[in-house]
Amino acid sequence: MTIRKTAGYAWNIISLIGLILAVTAAGLIIVFFAYETITGVEKPYLGLMTYFLFPGMLIFGLLLVPFGAWRVRNQRRKAIIEGMASLEEEIPPYPVMDLNNPHRRHLFLFFIMASIVFVIIVAVASIKGFEFTESPTFCGELCHPVMTPEHTAWENSPHANVKCVECHVGPGAAWYVKAKISGMKQLYAVLFHTYPPTIETPIENLRPARDTCEHCHWPEKFYQGRQKIFYHYAPNEENTPREIDMLIKIGADPSQPNSKGIHWHIKSNLYYIAKDKKRLDIPYVKVVGKDGKVEEFMSTDNPLSKDEIAKADQRLMDCTDCHNRPTHIYHSPGEEMDLNFVNGQIDRSLPYVKKVAVEILTRPYKTKEEGMATIARDLPAYYAKNYPQVAKDKAAAIATAVTRVQDIYERNFFPAMHVSWNTYPNHIGHFYTPGCFRCHDGKHKSADGKVISKDCNLCHTVLGQVQENIKPGTRVTQFVHPVDIGDDLYKTNCSDCHSAGGQDVTGGETGH
């Protein structure tokens, strides 16, 4: 058998498959990238294919071309050496590039141009791929349904225009590498369904807030105070409005020498020990003054021994110890209904609409579809049975209320991941979770008798209050509970009553 050297090594099935894969992948990258650029729509699986699958296919195809050619050349050379074939010229161990040969020169130029084109395509795909892995679409939607609750909460939060990586990773290569290593573990968990039924918080080894939050929030420039009006509505027939006008003492008051303000906690070296993962049980607090003086406060209900304190992990308090849900915020059904009344999105004249909606929302549902269907059925059915004239006259308002209540359910309840509005405690305030009262419970004392006070006026001052049991025009300087509960107002935590169903349980004739 005689082999002609002019027969091209690349004309083999492996190289041809590689060439087809490379050309196809390059074309798909260009088309999909153009589609995304023109439409401005960023879809998770489209991005996954455009910036990872197709570039990988392109590189694999390009590797197959020389591999196939090398394989054919090696087979021919081996056949000649073993005397199984003859050739006019011997095939040398390594290829010879003779640019004086027009055919080879043209092939070489084509190879160079094609390589430049493919390198540009792969480079652009790599850059865009990096950007894609940094996008909320990649973080929140690609791992569906695992991240659906957190992504939904993020979309409806004050930080909806802040990318996930700006808080979870921050600047610098070191934390980027740590995040990607952690991401590989999470990817494995998603692919093989080894993740827990409910994602646990707080996140272990989260980057300190001083490296992330404080890029936008400047501690040295915190405002002295901020006035805020809290709107509530009673769960009674009239959905009676309630209003609390409050001054939140965020920063120190320069006119008061002993004033500290809420954000004093992170401007100081304050350490604490938590006995549980969610940091709800805090029996020990330590403050290190600028002069080095140390003050220790111990819970009288659950004190720690010196040995326990020495062995325990003492956490330096930062923003996320109170603002632990700065972006992934879920709202209680009662709070959501109040906001809908304030915005005029639900007709407040519908009798008992808040009470009925909250009751329907807080039932256990196995699937989201079951919850949505129940809302659509039971809310109109309530009025058809108890207020037939209202059901007739306000059919449009009831239909709107159904849509709004379904929206509340979609944003705060996720049966697939066993997540609801109160799954993750929010430490800001103290209405639905202990929050501030984890330390400010009046039971944390120092050796010399100092107490971490539970005095409400430490952090806020009531400027005014409107509700049923307050006469119009009455000046209010201390919080007045809608129902007189005596000393329990100060002996118990707000969350002891309010955390159960997200309802304002003091509804007058319908309260319990």
Sequence and secondary structure as in RCSB ss.txt:
>XXXX:A:sequence
MTIRKTAGYAWNIISLIGLILAVTAAGLIIVFFAYETITGVEKPYLGLMTYFLFPGMLIFGLLLVPFGAWRVRNQ
RRKAIIEGMASLEEEIPPYPVMDLNNPHRRHLFLFFIMASIVFVIIVAVASIKGFEFTESPTFCGELCHPVMTPE
HTAWENSPHANVKCVECHVGPGAAWYVKAKISGMKQLYAVLFHTYPPTIETPIENLRPARDTCEHCHWPEKFYQG
RQKIFYHYAPNEENTPREIDMLIKIGADPSQPNSKGIHWHIKSNLYYIAKDKKRLDIPYVKVVGKDGKVEEFMST
DNPLSKDEIAKADQRLMDCTDCHNRPTHIYHSPGEEMDLNFVNGQIDRSLPYVKKVAVEILTRPYKTKEEGMATI
ARDLPAYYAKNYPQVAKDKAAAIATAVTRVQDIYERNFFPAMHVSWNTYPNHIGHFYTPGCFRCHDGKHKSADGK
VISKDCNLCHTVLGQVQENIKPGTRVTQFVHPVDIGDDLYKTNCSDCHSAGGQDVTGGETGH
>XXXX:A:secstr
 EE TTS TT SHHHHHHHHHHHHHHHHHHHHHHHHHHH    HHHHHIIIIIHHHHHHHHHHHHHHHHHHHHHH
HHHHHHTTS EESS   SS    TTSHHHHHHHHHHHHHHHHHHHHHHHHHHHHHHHHTSHHHHHHTTTTTTHHH
HHHHHTSTTTTS HHHHHT SSHHHHHHHHHHHHHHHHHHHTT S SS  SS TT   HHHHGGGTS GGG  S 
EEEEEEEE SSTT  EEEEEEEE  S  TT TT   TTHHHHSEEEEE SSTTS    EEEEE TTS EEEEEES
SS   HHHHHHS  EE  GGGT S SSS    HHHHHHHHHHTTSS TTSTTHHHHHHHHHTS  SSHHHHHHHH
HHHHHHHHHHH HHHHHHTHHHHHHHHHHHHHHHHHH BGGGTB TTSS   SSSSSS GGGGT SS EE TTS 
B    GGGTEEEEEEESTTS TT    S   SS  TTHHHHS THHHHTTTSS    GGG  
